């Protein structure tokens, strides 16, 4: 998740989206990739979020260390953000009860 610096334009946010949209084509380890601007439904939210799914931790590490991903992070997104938050977690499959928390929680 990101908070934009003051003055970021819609055109710049569009460039971020275009750069992110291109990543799954060059990083096959990405199983699912969604991103977008906050809907403005709550106070103190971040401005933009990315949700990426991978089959395993090694696929995440491949994505994280991929030169194309690092270039987008550093050159396209980096200059536009004032704050960043990230979480990696195992979403797992819980077919018996989708409302139950994952084991260990």
C-alpha angles and dihedrals in degrees: 000000000000141000112209123230116250112283101025108154132220087246091058091048087051090054089053089052092049092050092048092045090059096054101080090058091058099034107054092182089076106101096180130003125187130165141161151136124293114265092225095239097133139036121254094017122150116255101234137016138195123201115191126178126203134181093237146350093271091058089052090051090050089053093044093052098038111123093226092052091046091050092052091047094048104035107027105029104023098068091050102052132086096180137017134191127185136181129183115196139159107252089186126180118278104179096163096058117002091191094057117101117247117268113279095030 
